[in-house]
C-alpha cells in the first residue's frame, strides 16, 4: 500500500490512495474495483488483451481508453459542472472523461464507468473540423480569433489552474535565453525600446515573461507588490474556495466579450476572475474596452493570477506624465478615438472619403480602432505590439493602427463597390492580416510614420476632450451621429457636404454646419462677406463656378485677423487649413503639419503663426541627450490673407484661390502651401459662393506646459 498525500495541484482529483498489487497473480479481484478508482488510469495497464487473459471474458461495453498523454490535467467547469476534467488544450474540443454507464454525470463522484461511444461524422468532415480548429500546420497565424460572450453574467470557478515549470532552472536548459535576460537587465530605456521593436525577447516564452516583469516594474505608478495580497483578499471574498459563483461582467466592459488568445477554459476563468477583481479595486474605471485583451495577453506570461493582477494595476495607475497607457472613461476613450481620426485624416488620406461617401458612420468605424490591435490582431501579432506598448505607451497604438489602416486602404480600394459594411470589413481584414504582411513588416511600416511629439498629441487629445465636454458627450448613448438629411445648399449636395465634414478636424465635426454667408442671400461683395464671417472660426468656404466645378477651403482662423500695410498682405492661419475639390473629382490637399488651431498662442509682430514641418521630425530615433525629438526647423506658410479688395487662400508659389472684391470672378494656381494643383480651370466665373461655420464655437484649451 502506497499512501500519496494530496497537494494543492491535485486537490480536485479526489482520493489518491493507490492499491499496488502484483498483476501476474491472476486474481480477478484485483480488477473488481477498477471502476471505483478516483483517478484516471493508464490504458497501458489495462489493455484489451490483458483483460481477456485474466478474466476470460470480453466486455464490449467497457472501455478503459484514457485521454492522450499530457503532463497535467485541469478542472473545467464550463461544460458539465464542478468536477469535470479535460485536457488542457484550447484548440481541441474537450472530451468528457468521467461518465456513468448511462452517459450522465455521476453525482456520487465515486465511480468511473465506460465512456459512451462517440458517433463520428462521415466523409471528410472530421478533417475539415480539425483544420478549422487548429489552423495551418505549424503556424499560429492560421488560428482564428476566438472570443467568449455571455448574456449578462459570468460563471466563475474559484479554483485556479495548476502551475508548471516551477521546479526547473530554465536558464540551464536554455543558456542563450539567460544571456539575453542579463542583457535586458543591464540595458537602459532606449536600448530596451530598440529591443522591443526588433523582438529581442520574443523567444523563448520564459524570456518574454521575465522581460515583461522587468519592464512593468519600471513603469511609474502607484501600484506596489501589495497588489498580490489585495488580489488574494478580493478573490477569497468574491469567489470563496472550491465553488462556483456567478457575477455580472465588469462595468468597464461593453458586452462581456473576451479575446481568448488560445487560452483554455481554466485560463479564461482566470481572466474573468482578474477582471472582476479589477472592477472592485478600481471603481472609477468606467469604460476601458482593451482591459480584457490586456489581461488575456499578460496571463500568458504571469506566474499566477495575482501577478497578472499586479501588472494590470501598474498600467491602470500609471503616473508617468510623458506616457499614457489606458483610457479609463468613455470621455478619454472617445478623445483618443478622435485623435486617431485626426491622424488618419493626415496620414491615410482617402479612407474617410470612401466611408463618408457611402453614407456609413465614421464614428462607429473609428470607434473600433484600438480593438483592431487588442482583439482582432492574431495572437502572434498582438504579442509583438504588446512588447513595444509596455515600453513606449499609447503612442505605439496610434502607429500600429495607422499602419493597419494604410494597408486596408490599399486592399479596399479595388473592391469598394462591393463593401456593404466598412466596419466589419476592416475587422475581417485585421483578423487575416497575415495574408497581407508579416508582423515585422507591419511594425516597420508603423515606425516609419513620423508622428507628432507626445506633447503635441496630448494637446490634440485635450482639444478633442474639450469639444466632447462642450457637446455634453460623456457616454456612448449621449452621442448622436450627424444628420445631414435637412441640409440645404445651392453649392453642394448632402453627400458632398458629408465628405467635407469628414475631412475637417474631429472636434469640429461633432457639430452641425450653420450657414454664415451666401451670395444668393447676402449679395456679392467682400465687405458683406467679412461682416458675416468675422468672429467665427473655423469656417468652410464652398464655391461653384459657371462650369459647374466645385472647390473650397477649410479655414481654421478668424477672418478678423486680416491686415495689411505698405509692405503687403499679412498671412495668418494654422496647419489645419486645407483646400479641396468636389467636382469633377473629390480630393483634399493639405501639407502635413503639426500645429492645430490655438497651439501657437498669439500671433507675432508680423501676424504670422508658425507651423512645424512634420518632415523635420524624427520619431523613430529619439535624441538621447535631450530625451525628446531634435529641434524642429520653424517654417512659415501663407495660409490665408485678405482686405476689402481681394482675398487670398494660400500664397507659397501661387494662390490656391484668389477672389475679387465683387465675388463674381476668381482664379486658381498651383500652391505650395497645400501642395495643391489648380483647383479650377485657371480663371473662372463664380456661380455661387457660401461660407459655413459650426453650430457652436469652441474655446481651445491652453497648451500644456513642458
C-alpha positions as CSV (number, residue, x, y, z in Angstrom):
1,X,0.0,0.0,0.0
2,X,1.4,3.4,-1.0
3,X,-0.1,6.5,0.6
4,X,0.1,9.6,-1.6
5,X,-0.6,12.9,0.1
6,X,-2.8,15.3,-1.8
7,X,-1.4,18.7,-2.6
8,X,-2.9,21.9,-3.9
9,X,-2.3,20.9,-7.5
10,X,-4.1,17.6,-7.1
11,X,-6.8,18.7,-4.6
12,X,-9.5,18.4,-7.2
13,X,-8.9,14.8,-8.1
14,X,-10.3,13.1,-5.0
15,X,-8.6,10.3,-3.2
16,X,-5.1,9.4,-4.2
17,X,-4.8,6.1,-2.2
18,X,-3.4,3.5,-4.7
19,X,-3.6,-0.2,-4.2
20,X,-0.5,-1.7,-5.7
21,X,-0.7,-5.5,-6.4
22,X,1.1,-8.0,-8.4
23,X,-0.5,-8.0,-11.9
24,X,0.8,-11.5,-12.5
25,X,-1.2,-13.2,-9.7
26,X,-4.2,-13.7,-11.9
27,X,-6.6,-12.8,-9.1
28,X,-9.8,-11.3,-10.7
29,X,-10.5,-9.3,-7.6
30,X,-7.6,-7.1,-8.5
31,X,-9.8,-5.6,-11.2
32,X,-13.1,-5.6,-9.2
33,X,-12.7,-2.0,-8.1
34,X,-11.3,-0.8,-11.4
35,X,-14.3,1.4,-12.0
36,X,-14.3,2.7,-8.4
37,X,-10.8,4.3,-8.6
38,X,-10.9,8.1,-8.2
39,X,-8.3,9.0,-10.8
40,X,-7.7,8.4,-14.5
41,X,-5.9,5.1,-15.3
42,X,-3.4,4.5,-18.0
43,X,-4.6,2.3,-20.8
44,X,-1.2,0.6,-20.9
45,X,-2.0,-1.2,-17.6
46,X,-5.4,-2.5,-18.7
47,X,-5.2,-3.4,-22.4
48,X,-7.9,-5.4,-24.1
49,X,-5.7,-8.5,-24.3
50,X,-4.8,-8.4,-20.6
51,X,-8.4,-8.3,-19.6
52,X,-9.3,-11.2,-21.8
53,X,-6.4,-13.2,-20.5
54,X,-7.0,-12.6,-16.8
55,X,-10.8,-12.6,-16.7
56,X,-11.5,-15.0,-19.5
57,X,-14.2,-12.7,-21.0
58,X,-14.5,-9.6,-23.0
59,X,-16.8,-6.7,-22.3
60,X,-17.6,-4.6,-25.4
61,X,-19.4,-2.1,-23.3
62,X,-16.3,-1.4,-21.2
63,X,-13.6,0.9,-22.3
64,X,-10.5,1.9,-20.5
65,X,-9.1,4.3,-23.0
66,X,-7.5,7.2,-21.3
67,X,-7.1,10.7,-22.9
68,X,-3.9,11.4,-24.8
69,X,-0.9,11.7,-22.6
70,X,-0.5,15.2,-21.0
71,X,1.8,16.5,-18.3
72,X,-1.2,17.5,-16.1
73,X,-5.0,17.9,-16.0
74,X,-7.1,20.9,-15.1
75,X,-10.6,21.3,-13.8
76,X,-13.1,22.6,-16.4
77,X,-16.4,23.8,-15.1
78,X,-17.9,25.2,-18.2
79,X,-19.2,22.0,-19.8
80,X,-20.5,19.6,-17.2
81,X,-20.2,21.5,-13.9
82,X,-17.9,21.0,-10.9
83,X,-15.6,18.1,-11.0
84,X,-15.3,17.7,-14.8
85,X,-11.8,17.2,-16.1
86,X,-10.5,17.8,-19.5
87,X,-7.1,18.1,-21.2
88,X,-5.5,21.5,-21.2
89,X,-5.8,22.1,-24.9
90,X,-7.6,25.3,-26.0
91,X,-7.5,24.3,-29.7
92,X,-9.3,21.0,-29.4
93,X,-12.8,20.2,-28.2
94,X,-12.8,18.9,-24.6
95,X,-13.6,15.2,-24.2
96,X,-15.5,14.2,-21.1
97,X,-13.6,11.7,-19.0
98,X,-16.0,11.0,-16.1
99,X,-19.3,9.3,-17.0
100,X,-21.6,6.7,-15.6
101,X,-23.0,3.8,-17.6
102,X,-25.9,5.9,-18.9
103,X,-23.6,8.6,-20.2
104,X,-24.8,11.0,-17.5
105,X,-22.8,12.9,-14.8
106,X,-22.1,10.8,-11.8
107,X,-23.4,12.8,-8.9
108,X,-21.9,10.5,-6.3
109,X,-18.4,11.1,-7.6
110,X,-17.2,7.6,-6.6
111,X,-17.2,5.6,-9.8
112,X,-15.8,5.9,-13.3
113,X,-17.5,3.8,-15.9
114,X,-17.3,3.3,-19.6
115,X,-17.0,6.2,-21.8
116,X,-20.1,6.3,-24.2
117,X,-19.4,5.7,-27.8
118,X,-19.0,8.7,-30.0
119,X,-20.7,8.9,-33.4
120,X,-18.1,10.1,-35.8
121,X,-19.1,12.2,-38.9
122,X,-18.9,10.6,-42.3
123,X,-16.6,11.5,-45.1
124,X,-14.0,14.2,-44.6
125,X,-16.0,16.3,-42.1
126,X,-13.6,15.5,-39.3
127,X,-10.7,16.7,-41.3
128,X,-12.4,19.9,-42.1
129,X,-13.4,20.4,-38.5
130,X,-9.8,19.7,-37.4
131,X,-8.4,22.2,-39.9
132,X,-10.9,24.9,-38.7
133,X,-9.9,24.4,-35.1
134,X,-6.1,24.2,-35.5
135,X,-5.4,26.4,-38.4
136,X,-2.4,25.8,-40.7
137,X,0.0,23.2,-39.5
138,X,3.0,24.5,-37.7
139,X,1.8,28.1,-37.6
140,X,-0.4,30.1,-35.2
141,X,-1.1,32.7,-37.9
142,X,-3.9,30.5,-39.2
143,X,-5.6,30.1,-35.8
144,X,-8.9,32.0,-35.8
145,X,-9.5,34.5,-33.1
146,X,-12.0,33.1,-30.5
147,X,-14.0,35.1,-28.1
148,X,-16.5,34.0,-25.5
149,X,-19.5,36.1,-24.6
150,X,-22.3,35.6,-22.1
151,X,-25.7,37.4,-22.0
152,X,-25.3,39.2,-18.7
153,X,-23.4,37.1,-16.1
154,X,-20.2,35.1,-15.8
155,X,-20.0,31.8,-14.1
156,X,-16.7,31.7,-12.1
157,X,-14.9,28.7,-10.6
158,X,-12.9,29.7,-7.6
159,X,-10.2,27.1,-8.4
160,X,-7.1,28.1,-10.4
161,X,-5.2,26.2,-13.0
162,X,-2.2,24.2,-11.9
163,X,1.2,25.8,-12.3
164,X,4.1,24.2,-14.2
165,X,7.8,24.7,-14.6
166,X,8.3,25.9,-11.0
167,X,10.9,23.3,-10.3
168,X,13.1,23.8,-13.3
169,X,16.1,26.0,-13.7
170,X,15.3,27.2,-17.2
171,X,18.5,29.2,-17.6
172,X,20.5,26.0,-17.5
173,X,18.2,24.4,-20.2
174,X,18.5,27.4,-22.5
175,X,21.7,29.3,-21.7
176,X,21.2,31.7,-24.7
177,X,18.0,33.0,-23.1
178,X,19.8,33.5,-19.9
179,X,22.4,35.6,-21.7
180,X,19.7,37.7,-23.3
181,X,17.9,38.2,-20.0
182,X,21.1,39.5,-18.4
183,X,21.4,41.9,-21.3
184,X,17.9,43.1,-20.7
185,X,18.6,43.8,-17.1
186,X,21.7,45.8,-17.9
187,X,20.1,47.9,-20.7
188,X,18.7,51.4,-20.4
189,X,15.3,52.7,-21.6
190,X,16.4,53.5,-25.1
191,X,18.1,50.2,-25.6
192,X,15.0,48.3,-24.3
193,X,12.9,50.3,-26.8
194,X,15.1,49.1,-29.7
195,X,15.0,45.5,-28.3
196,X,11.2,45.6,-28.1
197,X,10.8,46.8,-31.7
198,X,13.0,44.0,-33.0
199,X,11.5,41.2,-31.0
200,X,14.7,40.7,-28.9
201,X,12.8,38.8,-26.1
202,X,10.1,37.1,-28.3
203,X,11.6,33.7,-27.7
204,X,11.5,31.6,-25.6
205,X,8.3,32.0,-23.7
206,X,10.1,32.3,-20.3
207,X,12.4,35.1,-21.6
208,X,9.4,37.2,-22.6
209,X,7.7,36.5,-19.3
210,X,10.8,37.8,-17.4
211,X,11.2,40.7,-19.7
212,X,7.6,41.8,-19.1
213,X,8.0,41.7,-15.4
214,X,11.2,43.7,-15.5
215,X,9.5,46.3,-17.8
216,X,6.3,46.5,-15.7
217,X,8.3,47.0,-12.5
218,X,9.9,50.1,-14.1
219,X,6.6,51.8,-15.0
220,X,6.0,54.8,-12.8
221,X,2.7,54.1,-11.0
222,X,1.1,54.0,-7.6
223,X,0.9,50.2,-7.8
224,X,3.0,48.1,-5.3
225,X,3.7,44.5,-4.5
226,X,0.8,44.7,-2.1
227,X,-1.4,44.1,-5.1
228,X,-0.7,40.4,-4.7
229,X,-2.2,40.3,-1.2
230,X,-5.1,42.6,-2.4
231,X,-5.9,40.2,-5.1
232,X,-5.9,37.1,-2.8
233,X,-8.2,39.0,-0.4
234,X,-10.6,40.1,-3.2
235,X,-10.6,36.6,-4.8
236,X,-11.3,35.0,-1.4
237,X,-14.1,37.4,-0.7
238,X,-15.8,37.3,-4.1
239,X,-15.3,33.7,-5.2
240,X,-14.8,31.7,-2.0
241,X,-12.9,28.4,-2.1
242,X,-13.6,25.5,-4.5
243,X,-17.1,26.6,-5.5
244,X,-19.0,28.1,-8.5
245,X,-20.4,31.6,-8.3
246,X,-22.0,34.0,-10.9
247,X,-21.1,37.6,-11.3
248,X,-22.2,40.4,-13.7
249,X,-19.4,41.3,-16.1
250,X,-17.4,44.5,-15.1
251,X,-18.8,48.0,-15.7
252,X,-15.9,49.0,-17.9
253,X,-16.8,46.3,-20.5
254,X,-19.5,46.9,-23.1
255,X,-20.6,43.3,-23.7
256,X,-18.5,40.9,-21.7
257,X,-16.6,39.7,-24.7
258,X,-13.1,38.4,-24.0
259,X,-10.4,37.8,-26.7
260,X,-9.3,34.3,-25.9
261,X,-5.8,34.2,-27.4
262,X,-5.6,30.4,-27.3
263,X,-6.3,30.3,-23.5
264,X,-8.0,27.1,-22.3
265,X,-11.1,27.2,-20.2
266,X,-9.2,27.4,-17.0
267,X,-7.3,30.4,-18.3
268,X,-10.5,32.0,-19.5
269,X,-11.9,31.5,-16.0
270,X,-8.8,33.2,-14.5
271,X,-9.2,36.2,-16.9
272,X,-12.8,36.6,-15.7
273,X,-11.7,36.5,-12.0
274,X,-8.9,39.1,-12.6
275,X,-11.3,41.4,-14.5
276,X,-13.9,41.2,-11.7
277,X,-11.3,42.0,-9.1
278,X,-10.0,44.9,-11.1
279,X,-13.6,46.2,-11.3
280,X,-13.8,46.1,-7.5
281,X,-10.3,47.5,-7.0
282,X,-10.7,50.4,-9.4
283,X,-14.4,51.5,-9.2
284,X,-13.5,54.8,-11.1
285,X,-12.6,52.8,-14.3
286,X,-15.9,53.0,-16.0
287,X,-15.0,52.4,-19.7
288,X,-12.0,50.5,-20.9
289,X,-12.6,48.1,-23.8
290,X,-9.0,46.8,-24.1
291,X,-8.6,45.7,-20.4
292,X,-9.9,42.2,-21.2
293,X,-7.4,41.7,-24.0
294,X,-4.5,43.0,-21.9
295,X,-5.4,40.6,-19.1
296,X,-5.7,37.7,-21.6
297,X,-2.3,38.5,-23.1
298,X,-0.4,39.2,-19.8
299,X,-1.8,36.0,-18.3
300,X,0.3,34.0,-20.8
301,X,3.4,35.4,-19.2
302,X,2.4,35.6,-15.5
303,X,3.3,33.1,-12.8
304,X,-0.2,33.2,-11.4
305,X,-3.4,35.3,-11.4
306,X,-2.1,37.6,-8.6
307,X,1.0,38.6,-10.7
308,X,-1.2,39.3,-13.7
309,X,-3.5,41.4,-11.5
310,X,-0.4,43.4,-10.3
311,X,0.7,44.0,-13.9
312,X,-2.7,45.4,-14.8
313,X,-2.7,47.6,-11.7
314,X,0.6,49.1,-12.8
315,X,-0.9,50.0,-16.2
316,X,-4.1,51.4,-14.8
317,X,-2.4,53.5,-12.0
318,X,0.5,54.9,-14.1
319,X,1.8,58.3,-13.0
320,X,4.4,59.0,-15.8
321,X,3.4,62.4,-17.3
322,X,5.2,61.5,-20.6
323,X,3.3,58.3,-21.2
324,X,-0.3,57.2,-21.3
325,X,-1.3,53.5,-21.1
326,X,-5.0,53.1,-20.5
327,X,-8.1,55.2,-21.0
328,X,-10.5,54.7,-18.1
329,X,-13.7,56.6,-19.1
330,X,-15.7,57.0,-22.2
331,X,-14.7,60.6,-22.4
332,X,-11.0,59.9,-22.6
333,X,-11.5,56.8,-24.8
334,X,-13.5,58.8,-27.3
335,X,-11.0,61.6,-27.2
336,X,-8.3,59.1,-28.1
337,X,-10.5,57.9,-30.9
338,X,-11.0,61.4,-32.3
339,X,-7.2,62.0,-32.0
340,X,-6.7,58.8,-34.1
341,X,-9.2,60.1,-36.6
342,X,-7.3,63.4,-36.9
343,X,-4.1,61.4,-37.5
344,X,-5.8,59.1,-40.0
345,X,-7.1,62.2,-41.9
346,X,-3.4,63.3,-42.4
347,X,-1.6,60.0,-42.8
348,X,-4.2,57.8,-44.5
349,X,-5.8,60.3,-46.9
350,X,-8.8,59.0,-48.9
351,X,-10.2,56.4,-46.5
352,X,-12.6,58.9,-44.8
353,X,-13.9,60.0,-48.2
354,X,-14.7,56.3,-49.1
355,X,-16.6,55.8,-45.9
356,X,-18.4,59.2,-45.8
357,X,-19.5,59.0,-49.5
358,X,-21.1,55.6,-48.8
359,X,-23.2,57.2,-46.0
360,X,-21.7,54.9,-43.4
361,X,-21.0,56.1,-39.9
362,X,-17.4,57.3,-39.4
363,X,-17.9,57.4,-35.6
364,X,-18.6,53.7,-35.5
365,X,-15.7,52.8,-37.9
366,X,-13.1,54.7,-35.9
367,X,-14.5,53.7,-32.5
368,X,-13.0,50.2,-33.2
369,X,-9.5,51.4,-33.9
370,X,-7.9,50.2,-30.7
371,X,-9.8,46.9,-30.9
372,X,-8.1,46.3,-34.2
373,X,-5.0,45.8,-32.2
374,X,-6.1,44.3,-28.9
375,X,-9.0,42.0,-30.1
376,X,-8.7,41.4,-33.9
377,X,-5.0,41.0,-34.5
378,X,-3.8,37.4,-34.4
379,X,-2.0,36.4,-31.2
380,X,1.5,36.3,-32.7
381,X,1.0,39.9,-34.0
382,X,-0.7,41.3,-30.9
383,X,2.0,40.0,-28.6
384,X,4.7,41.8,-30.6
385,X,2.7,45.0,-30.3
386,X,2.5,44.4,-26.6
387,X,6.3,44.2,-26.5
388,X,6.6,47.9,-27.6
389,X,3.4,49.1,-25.9
390,X,4.7,48.2,-22.5
391,X,7.9,50.2,-23.3
392,X,6.5,53.2,-25.1
393,X,2.9,53.6,-24.1
394,X,-0.2,54.7,-26.0
395,X,1.6,56.4,-29.0
396,X,2.6,52.9,-30.3
397,X,-1.1,52.1,-30.7
398,X,-1.6,55.1,-32.9
399,X,1.3,53.9,-35.1
400,X,0.1,50.3,-35.5
401,X,-3.5,51.3,-36.1
402,X,-2.4,53.8,-38.8
403,X,-0.2,51.1,-40.4
404,X,-3.2,48.7,-40.4
405,X,-5.4,51.4,-41.9
406,X,-3.0,52.2,-44.7
407,X,-2.8,48.5,-45.6
408,X,-6.6,48.3,-45.5
409,X,-6.9,51.3,-47.8
410,X,-4.8,49.5,-50.5
411,X,-6.9,46.4,-50.1
412,X,-10.3,48.0,-50.2
413,X,-9.7,50.5,-53.0
414,X,-10.2,47.8,-55.7
415,X,-13.4,46.4,-54.2
416,X,-15.0,49.4,-52.6
417,X,-18.2,49.0,-54.6
418,X,-18.7,45.6,-53.0
419,X,-18.2,46.6,-49.4
420,X,-21.6,46.9,-47.6
421,X,-20.1,47.4,-44.1
422,X,-16.7,49.0,-43.8
423,X,-16.6,48.4,-40.0
424,X,-17.0,44.6,-40.4
425,X,-14.8,44.5,-43.5
426,X,-11.9,46.2,-41.5
427,X,-12.4,43.7,-38.7
428,X,-12.1,40.8,-41.2
429,X,-9.0,42.4,-42.8
430,X,-7.2,42.7,-39.5
431,X,-8.1,39.2,-38.4
432,X,-6.5,37.9,-41.6
433,X,-3.7,40.4,-41.8
434,X,-1.2,37.6,-42.2
435,X,-2.3,37.3,-45.8
436,X,-1.1,40.9,-46.4
437,X,2.0,41.4,-44.3
438,X,4.3,40.0,-41.6
439,X,4.5,41.3,-38.1
440,X,8.0,42.6,-38.8
441,X,6.9,44.5,-41.9
442,X,3.8,45.8,-40.1
443,X,6.0,47.3,-37.3
444,X,8.5,48.7,-39.8
445,X,5.6,50.5,-41.5
446,X,4.3,51.7,-38.2
447,X,7.6,53.2,-37.0
448,X,8.2,54.8,-40.4
449,X,5.2,57.1,-39.8
450,X,6.6,60.4,-38.5
451,X,4.0,61.2,-35.8
452,X,3.8,64.4,-33.8
453,X,5.6,64.5,-30.4
454,X,3.8,63.3,-27.3
455,X,3.4,66.9,-26.2
456,X,1.6,67.8,-29.4
457,X,-0.5,64.6,-29.3
458,X,-1.5,65.4,-25.7
459,X,-2.6,68.9,-26.8
460,X,-4.7,67.5,-29.6
461,X,-6.2,64.9,-27.2
462,X,-7.1,67.6,-24.8
463,X,-8.7,69.8,-27.5
464,X,-10.8,66.8,-28.6
465,X,-11.8,66.1,-25.0
466,X,-12.8,69.8,-24.5
467,X,-15.0,69.5,-27.6
468,X,-16.7,66.4,-26.2
469,X,-17.4,68.2,-22.9
470,X,-18.7,71.2,-24.8
471,X,-21.0,68.9,-26.7
472,X,-22.0,67.2,-23.4
473,X,-20.9,63.8,-24.7
474,X,-20.0,61.7,-21.6
475,X,-21.1,58.2,-22.7
476,X,-22.0,56.3,-25.8
477,X,-25.7,56.9,-25.5
478,X,-25.2,60.7,-25.5
479,X,-23.5,60.7,-28.9
480,X,-25.7,61.3,-31.9
481,X,-24.5,60.9,-35.4
482,X,-24.6,64.0,-37.6
483,X,-27.8,64.2,-39.5
484,X,-27.4,65.8,-43.0
485,X,-30.9,65.0,-44.2
486,X,-32.1,68.5,-43.5
487,X,-29.0,70.1,-45.0
488,X,-29.7,72.5,-47.9
489,X,-27.1,74.3,-50.1
490,X,-27.0,76.0,-53.5
491,X,-23.4,74.8,-54.0
492,X,-23.1,71.2,-52.7
493,X,-25.3,68.2,-52.2
494,X,-25.9,66.3,-49.0
495,X,-23.3,63.6,-49.9
496,X,-20.7,66.2,-50.8
497,X,-21.1,68.1,-47.6
498,X,-20.9,64.8,-45.7
499,X,-17.5,64.2,-47.3
500,X,-16.3,67.8,-46.4
501,X,-17.4,67.3,-42.8
502,X,-15.5,64.0,-42.7
503,X,-12.3,65.9,-43.8
504,X,-12.4,68.6,-41.1
505,X,-10.9,68.0,-37.6
506,X,-12.8,65.6,-35.4
507,X,-13.6,68.2,-32.7
508,X,-15.3,70.4,-35.2
509,X,-17.1,67.6,-37.0
510,X,-19.1,66.9,-33.8
511,X,-21.2,70.0,-34.5
512,X,-23.7,70.7,-37.2
513,X,-22.9,73.1,-40.0
514,X,-24.5,76.5,-40.0
515,X,-24.6,78.9,-43.0
516,X,-22.9,82.2,-42.4
517,X,-22.8,83.7,-45.8
518,X,-24.3,83.1,-49.3
519,X,-24.0,85.2,-52.4
520,X,-27.7,84.3,-53.2
521,X,-28.8,85.9,-49.9
522,X,-26.2,88.4,-48.8
523,X,-25.0,89.8,-52.2
524,X,-21.7,89.8,-54.0
525,X,-19.1,91.9,-52.1
526,X,-16.2,91.1,-49.9
527,X,-17.3,93.7,-47.4
528,X,-20.6,91.8,-46.9
529,X,-18.5,88.6,-46.8
530,X,-16.3,89.8,-43.9
531,X,-19.2,91.3,-42.0
532,X,-20.9,87.9,-41.9
533,X,-17.9,85.6,-41.2
534,X,-15.7,87.7,-38.9
535,X,-15.9,86.4,-35.3
536,X,-16.4,82.8,-36.4
537,X,-13.7,80.1,-36.6
538,X,-13.3,77.7,-38.2
539,X,-15.2,78.2,-41.5
540,X,-15.7,76.2,-44.7
541,X,-15.8,78.1,-48.0
542,X,-17.7,76.5,-50.8
543,X,-17.5,77.8,-54.4
544,X,-19.3,76.7,-57.6
545,X,-18.0,78.0,-60.9
546,X,-20.0,78.7,-64.1
547,X,-18.6,75.5,-65.5
548,X,-20.2,73.5,-62.6
549,X,-16.8,72.9,-60.9
550,X,-16.9,72.9,-57.1
551,X,-13.9,73.6,-54.9
552,X,-13.4,75.1,-51.5
553,X,-11.3,75.5,-48.4
554,X,-11.3,74.8,-44.6
555,X,-10.0,77.9,-42.8
556,X,-9.1,77.4,-39.2
557,X,-8.7,81.1,-38.2
558,X,-11.0,84.1,-37.8
559,X,-11.0,86.5,-40.8
560,X,-10.9,89.3,-38.2
561,X,-7.1,88.8,-38.1
562,X,-6.7,90.1,-41.7
563,X,-4.4,93.1,-42.0
564,X,-2.1,94.7,-44.4
565,X,0.4,97.6,-44.6
566,X,2.7,99.2,-47.1
567,X,4.8,96.0,-47.2
568,X,1.8,94.0,-48.4
569,X,-0.6,91.4,-47.0
570,X,-0.1,89.7,-43.7
571,X,-0.9,86.0,-43.9
572,X,-2.3,84.0,-40.9
573,X,-3.9,80.7,-40.2
574,X,-2.7,77.3,-39.0
575,X,-1.6,74.0,-40.3
576,X,-5.2,72.7,-40.1
577,X,-6.2,74.7,-43.1
578,X,-6.7,72.8,-46.3
579,X,-8.2,73.2,-49.8
580,X,-10.3,70.6,-51.7
581,X,-12.2,69.8,-54.9
582,X,-15.6,68.1,-55.1
583,X,-16.4,68.2,-58.8
584,X,-15.4,66.8,-61.1
585,X,-13.4,64.8,-58.6
586,X,-13.2,64.7,-54.8
587,X,-9.7,65.4,-53.4
588,X,-8.3,67.1,-50.3
589,X,-4.9,68.9,-50.3
590,X,-3.1,69.7,-47.1
591,X,0.5,69.9,-46.1
592,X,1.2,67.5,-43.2
593,X,2.0,69.9,-40.3
594,X,1.8,69.5,-36.6
595,X,0.2,72.7,-35.5
596,X,-3.5,72.8,-34.6
597,X,-5.7,75.8,-34.0
598,X,-4.7,77.7,-30.9
599,X,-1.5,75.8,-30.3
600,X,0.8,78.7,-31.3
601,X,-0.8,81.2,-29.0
602,X,-0.8,84.8,-30.1
603,X,0.5,85.9,-33.5
604,X,3.9,87.6,-33.6
605,X,4.6,91.1,-34.8
606,X,4.1,90.1,-38.4
607,X,0.8,88.4,-37.6
608,X,2.1,85.1,-38.9
609,X,1.6,82.0,-37.0
610,X,4.3,79.4,-37.0
611,X,3.9,75.8,-38.1
612,X,6.3,73.0,-37.5
613,X,7.0,70.8,-40.5
614,X,6.5,67.1,-39.9
615,X,9.3,66.4,-42.4
616,X,11.8,67.8,-39.9
617,X,10.8,65.5,-37.2
618,X,12.5,62.2,-36.4
619,X,10.1,59.9,-34.5
620,X,11.9,56.6,-34.8
621,X,15.1,57.6,-33.1
622,X,14.8,59.8,-30.1
623,X,17.6,62.2,-29.2
624,X,19.4,60.5,-26.4
625,X,20.7,63.7,-24.8
626,X,17.5,65.6,-24.6
627,X,15.1,62.7,-24.2
628,X,12.9,64.2,-27.0
629,X,12.8,64.9,-30.7
630,X,15.6,67.0,-32.2
631,X,14.8,70.7,-32.5
632,X,12.5,71.3,-35.5
633,X,13.1,73.8,-38.2
634,X,10.5,76.6,-37.9
635,X,8.8,77.2,-41.3
636,X,6.1,79.8,-42.0
637,X,3.3,79.1,-44.5
638,X,0.9,81.5,-46.1
639,X,-2.5,80.1,-45.4
640,X,-5.0,83.0,-45.7
641,X,-5.0,86.7,-46.2
642,X,-7.2,89.5,-47.5
643,X,-8.5,93.1,-47.4
644,X,-11.6,94.9,-48.8
645,X,-10.4,94.5,-52.4
646,X,-9.2,90.9,-52.6
647,X,-9.0,87.6,-50.7
648,X,-6.2,85.0,-50.9
649,X,-6.1,81.4,-49.8
650,X,-2.5,80.1,-50.0
651,X,0.4,82.2,-51.0
652,X,3.5,80.0,-51.4
653,X,4.4,79.6,-55.1
654,X,0.9,80.8,-56.1
655,X,-2.6,81.2,-54.7
656,X,-4.8,78.2,-54.4
657,X,-7.8,80.6,-54.6
658,X,-7.8,84.3,-55.4
659,X,-11.2,86.1,-55.2
660,X,-12.0,89.6,-56.4
661,X,-13.9,92.2,-54.4
662,X,-17.3,91.8,-56.2
663,X,-17.1,87.9,-55.8
664,X,-18.0,87.5,-59.5
665,X,-14.7,86.0,-60.6
666,X,-11.5,84.4,-59.3
667,X,-8.6,82.3,-60.3
668,X,-6.7,79.2,-59.0
669,X,-3.0,78.4,-59.3
670,X,-0.7,75.6,-58.2
671,X,0.1,76.3,-54.5
672,X,3.0,75.0,-52.4
673,X,1.2,75.9,-49.2
674,X,-1.1,73.0,-49.6
675,X,0.9,71.1,-52.2
676,X,-2.2,71.5,-54.5
677,X,-2.7,71.8,-58.2
678,X,-5.1,74.3,-59.7
679,X,-8.5,73.7,-58.2
680,X,-10.4,75.0,-61.2
681,X,-9.7,75.9,-64.8
682,X,-7.4,78.8,-64.1
683,X,-9.6,81.9,-64.1
684,X,-13.3,81.3,-63.6
685,X,-16.6,83.0,-63.0
686,X,-18.4,82.4,-59.7
687,X,-21.9,81.0,-60.0
688,X,-22.4,80.7,-56.2
689,X,-20.3,81.0,-53.1
690,X,-21.2,80.0,-49.5
691,X,-19.4,80.1,-46.1
692,X,-20.4,77.6,-43.4
693,X,-19.4,77.6,-39.7
694,X,-20.1,75.2,-36.9
695,X,-23.1,75.5,-34.7
696,X,-21.1,76.3,-31.5
697,X,-17.7,77.9,-31.2
698,X,-15.1,76.1,-29.1
699,X,-12.6,77.6,-26.7
700,X,-9.3,76.0,-27.2
701,X,-7.6,74.6,-24.1
702,X,-4.3,76.2,-23.1
703,X,-1.2,74.5,-24.3
704,X,0.2,72.1,-21.7
705,X,3.4,73.3,-20.0
706,X,6.6,71.4,-20.6
